[in-house]
Amino acid sequence: MYDRILLPTDGSDAAIAALEHALDLAERHDADLDILYVVDHERLGRMAPELGSEQIREALTAEGERATSMVAEKAAAADIDTKTVIREGIPADTIVGYADEEDADVIVMGTNGRSGLDRLLLGSVAETVIKQTEIPVFLVKQTESDDLTA
């Protein structure tokens, strides 16, 4: 059913919670796992005026390399074939575009479960992905009881 699974990651606890589900799906279906980190243009724009866009881009790319490497190491330990990719853009658009380009069968991603004003002001990458893609999206909500830093 699933040959290629896309796991967008930003290194957050919510993304780490989604990792376990993505690994489980990949093992069950003998699927490959694409690990995608998006250097967020909006975040880059907010930070760049004070520090310089190239320095911020490099820092965010290094953050992406750490996040994707951690996921790839866990996948390798489970004997799952992976591909790590870092792209620059608007996160939801980039995730959906990558899924289309690479013929992903499912997107597994974390969500922090924002609601109310936080969701209204900050938006939801997961919600936008669901609206823009036609493939299944498996959302993993991080809960307060998740102890993912241990």
ChimeraX attribute file (.defattr): number of C-alpha atoms within 10 A of each C-alpha:
attribute: neighborCount
match mode: 1-to-1
recipient: residues
	/A:1	9
	/A:2	14
	/A:3	15
	/A:4	22
	/A:5	25
	/A:6	26
	/A:7	29
	/A:8	28
	/A:9	25
	/A:10	23
	/A:11	17
	/A:12	16
	/A:13	20
	/A:14	22
	/A:15	24
	/A:16	23
	/A:17	22
	/A:18	23
	/A:19	23
	/A:20	16
	/A:21	18
	/A:22	25
	/A:23	24
	/A:24	14
	/A:25	19
	/A:26	22
	/A:27	16
	/A:28	11
	/A:29	14
	/A:30	17
	/A:31	21
	/A:32	21
	/A:33	26
	/A:34	24
	/A:35	22
	/A:36	25
	/A:37	26
	/A:38	22
	/A:39	25
	/A:40	19
	/A:41	14
	/A:42	12
	/A:43	14
	/A:44	20
	/A:45	14
	/A:46	10
	/A:47	15
	/A:48	15
	/A:49	10
	/A:50	9
	/A:51	9
	/A:52	12
	/A:53	15
	/A:54	11
	/A:55	13
	/A:56	19
	/A:57	20
	/A:58	12
	/A:59	14
	/A:60	21
	/A:61	19
	/A:62	14
	/A:63	16
	/A:64	23
	/A:65	17
	/A:66	15
	/A:67	21
	/A:68	24
	/A:69	14
	/A:70	13
	/A:71	24
	/A:72	20
	/A:73	13
	/A:74	14
	/A:75	23
	/A:76	11
	/A:77	9
	/A:78	13
	/A:79	13
	/A:80	17
	/A:81	15
	/A:82	19
	/A:83	12
	/A:84	18
	/A:85	15
	/A:86	17
	/A:87	16
	/A:88	15
	/A:89	15
	/A:90	15
	/A:91	23
	/A:92	22
	/A:93	16
	/A:94	20
	/A:95	27
	/A:96	21
	/A:97	15
	/A:98	18
	/A:99	24
	/A:100	14
	/A:101	9
	/A:102	12
	/A:103	14
	/A:104	21
	/A:105	18
	/A:106	22
	/A:107	24
	/A:108	23
	/A:109	26
	/A:110	25
	/A:111	20
	/A:112	19
	/A:113	15
	/A:114	13
	/A:115	12
	/A:116	7
	/A:117	9
	/A:118	11
	/A:119	12
	/A:120	10
	/A:121	9
	/A:122	10
	/A:123	13
	/A:124	18
	/A:125	17
	/A:126	22
	/A:127	13
	/A:128	15
	/A:129	21
	/A:130	18
	/A:131	11
	/A:132	14
	/A:133	18
	/A:134	13
	/A:135	16
	/A:136	12
	/A:137	17
	/A:138	17
	/A:139	21
	/A:140	22
	/A:141	18
	/A:142	20
	/A:143	13
	/A:144	7
	/A:145	6
	/A:146	12
	/A:147	10
	/A:148	11
	/A:149	7
	/A:150	3
